[in-house]
Amino acid sequence: MEVQKRKLLILGTGPAGYTAGLYAGRAMLKPIIFAGFSSGGQLMLTSDIENFPGYPEGIGGPEMMMELRAQADKFGCDIIDKNVDSVDLAERPFKVNVGNEVHLANSLIVTTGAEAIWLDAENEPLHKGRGISTCATCDGAFFRDKEVIVVGGGDSAMEEATFLTKFCSKVTIVHRREVFRSSQIMLDRAKANPKIDWKINYQVKSWLGSDGNFEGATLVNTESGKEEDFSCDGAFIAIGHKPITNFLSGQVETDDQGYIIWKENSMTSVPGVFAGGDVVDTRYRQAITAAGMGCMAAIDAERWLEDNAH
């Protein structure tokens, strides 16, 4: 089993991980970023980013991630496209297990981000990836001239629905209540789109169709309890995300949803372990704030390493 040691390892990418790598690389810490199998994080699934400063015409999510990756690489950050299997934080140097390799480091930055939440409605496993998706950017083109539903009431649901109108003949937003969590501008944009219809006060009970033949959903009215079958060609679930922290095995303090809790600046409950981005952030969840958190974590890690050099 191969053992390698560095001062700093960064677990995960996205704006937080790549920015941490950029700052740590410029600080001559020679970090390794474990990019995981979904290198670039959720922004790899985002079509257009309009609210990141410096891009007046907007930029595609994958394009931005490739630029951030190149910038981190330029300043001496080694990027490995592998997932971290587990960590041992009982003593320093910390152990990070990646396949058959063991990596040792005096400090870690966790930027593993979050992943989409599924509904877990009846028959969902049967249709995952075969009629039901959590990524309109990835799968929208498969539903050209088709009718689909989008489940959710936040910004991601509005963005998915609006994006899908580029391909689909009709998009129906299904939301369990009359109040929406989305920003007003995103909601207004969806309401102004003639291709978008609405099913308010409804939630999905089960998915319809046999194996490989998606036919729609059974919807339940959240006020009356009445059920109805709703025919459509596809469905997109956009009800939020959960942090990717299982690999930490409870060694770092988290909230009840699994989001890492900062204890001192960007440091976690384990001295020498820092975190940033969507794995921490339950409030803002923006590319720009994730990048800022990556910067904070790298600066905090650099100073901590200076104070704890041995």
N, C-alpha and C positions, 0 to 999 in steps of 0.2 A: 504494500500500500504506500503510495507516494505521499510524502509530507512536505508541504511548502509553508514558509513563514513570511509574513509581511507585517508592516506596522498597522496597516488599515485595510479592511475588506469592506466593500459596499455590496449589500445584498438587494438586488433589484435595480430597475432602470427608471424610465419615464423622466419627466422634467426634474424630479427630486434626485433620482439616482445619478443622472448624467451631470447635473449641476454640482452635486457633491463630488463627483469624480473630477470635474473640471477644476474646482477649487483645491481639492486635495492633490491633484496632479501638479498644479502651479505651486503648491506648497512643498513640492519635492517629496511627498510621502509615498510615491509610486504605488498607488492603490490598485487592487483588482476589483472590477465590477463583475458580479455574476448576473448576467442579463436575463437569465431564465429563458424558457421556451417562447414566451410572448414578449420578446425584447422590445422595449419602447412603451410598454404598458397600455393603458386604455386609449391614449391619444393615437395609437396605431389604428384605432377603430373610429376615429373622428374625421369627418370629411373636411370641414373648413373651420379654422380657428381665426376668429375676427377680433378677439379681445386681448391678444398678446401684444404689448407695446413693441413698436418697431416694424410692424407688418401692416402698413396702411391698406394694402390690397388683400389682406388675409393670407393664410398659408395652410396647406394641408397638414393634418396631424402626422402622418408618416414622414412627410418631407421635413417637418420641424424636428422630429425625433432623429432622423438620419443626420441632420446638421448638428444637433447636440451631441450625438455619438461621435461624429468626426472631430468636434471641438474637444471633447474629453480625451479622445485618442491622441490628438495633437500634443497635449500637455503631459503625456506619459502615463496615461491611465490604461491598464490592460483590461480588455473587455472580453469576457468568456461567456458564450451563449449556452450556459448550463444552469439548471435549477439547483438550488440548495436543498438538500434532503433533510438535514437536521443540524442543530448547533448544540454545543455544550458550553454553557456560560458559568459553570461552577467555579472555575479558576482561570487566571490568565497565565499564558496566552489562551484566548478563546479558541475552541475547535469548531470548524465549519466543515461538514461532511458533504462532499459533492461527488456522487458516483463512487468510484474506487479511490478517490483522493481525499486527503485530510489537509485542510488549510488552517494554519495557525495565525492569529493576529492579536495584537495588544488592544486593538479597538475595532468596533464594528459600527457601520451605519446601515440601518434597516430602511429600505425604500421599496418594499415589495408591492405596495399599492393595494388596490381592492379589485374585486371581480363582481360580475353581474349576479344578482339574486334571481332565482327562478321562482315561479308561482307554486310549484309542487301540486298543481291541480291534477285531477284524475286523468290518466292516460298520457301525462306529459312525457315520460321517458320514451314512449312509443314514437313521438313526433319531434323530439329534440333534433334539430338540424335537418329535419325532413318535414317542414311546414311551420315549425316554431323556431324563432331565432331571438337572440338578445343583441343583435348588431345589424342595424339597417344598412350601415356603410358596407358591411361585408356581404350581405345577402339581398339587398334591395333589388339589384338588377335581375335576380331570378324571378321577380314577381312583376315583370313588365306587363302592363295592361291587365293586371289582376286586381282583385279586391282583398285588402288585408285589414287587420285590426292592430292597434297599438294599445297595450295595457299600461296605464300609469298616469300620473298627474303632475309630474315635476318637469324641470327643464329638459331632462334627457328624453322624456316621452314626447314633448313638443318638438324637440329637434329631430327625433326619429320620424315622427309623423310628417313633418314638413319636408324632410329629405325624401321620404318615400313617395311623395306626390310627383317627384321627377319621373318615376317609373310606373306607379300604380294608377289604375283608373279611379280608385276610391280608397280612402283611408278612414277608418272609424276609430276614434279614440274612446277606449272603455275605461271609465274611472269610477271608483266606488263611492264617491261623494261629490257634492257640488263645489266644495272649496278645493282650489288647486295650489300646489306648492310651487309651481313654476313662477319665474319672474314674469312681470306683466308684459314685457316686450315680446317674450317667447309665446305667451298665451295669445296675445293679440295677433301675432303673425299667423298662428295656427287657425284662429277664428276667422281671419280674413281670407284664408285659402279655400277656394270653392270646391276643391277635391276632398276636403276634410269634413267628416260627419262626426256626430257625438253620441255616445251612450253613457249618460250620467246616472249615477246611483246604481251601477251594475258592477258585478265582479264575475270572474270566470269560475264556474264550478268544475267543469270537465271539458276535455277536448274531444271533438268528434272525428270519426274516420277510422278506417282499418289500417293495418300496418302499411306504411308507405303511401297512404292515400288520405291526406289531411282534408277535412271537410268543413271545419269551423269549430264553434264553441257553444256549450250550454252556459248561458248567462243567468245570474240570479239578481233580481232587483233587491237592493239592500234595504229598501223601505218596506216593500210589500211581501218580499220572499217569493214572489212569482218567478218561475223559470221560463226561459224561452231559448230555442235553438237559433243560433245566428250563423248563417252560412258565409264562409269566406275562403279564400285560397291560401292564406298564410297569416301568421300572427307574430308580432314582435313584443317582447316583454321588456318594459323599461321602468322597473319599480325600485331601482336603487342598487346598491353594491354592499359587499361585505369585505372587510380587510383580510389580506392574505397573511395570517399570523400563526396558522396551525403548526408550521415547522418549528416555532419557538417553544412548543410544548409547555406553555405556561411559565417559562423561566423569566419572562419580562412582564411587569404588571400591565394589564389591559383593563378597559371598561367591560361592561357586560356584553357588548357586541363584538369584542375582540380588538378594538382599536387601541393602539399603544398609548400609554399615558406618559407625558413628559413630567419629569420630576425637577430637574434643574436646567433651565434653558431648554436645549433640545435633547438632553440626556434622559435616558429611561431610568427605571428603578435599579438597573445594573450599572454601576460605575464603569465607564468606558464603552458603553453601548448607547448609540444615539439613533434617532429616527426622524423621518420627515416625509412629507407628502401625504397621499391618501391613506396610508397605513396609520396615520395619526389624526388627520384632519376630518372631523365630522361636520364642520360648519361651512367652509368656503369651497373646497374641492375644485379649485381652479388651477390651470397650468402655471399661471404666474405665481400663485401662492405656493404651489408645490416646489417650483424652482427656488423660491426664496427660502423655503424650509431646508432644501438640499444644501444651499449656501450656508445657512445657520449651522446645520449639523456638521458640515466639513470644518468650519471655523472652530466650532466647539471641540470637535475631535482633535484638531491640530493643537489647540491650547491645552487640552487635557493630556495629550501625549507628551507635550513639553513639560508639564508639571509632574507627570508620573513616569518619567523615563527611568527605566532600570533594566 
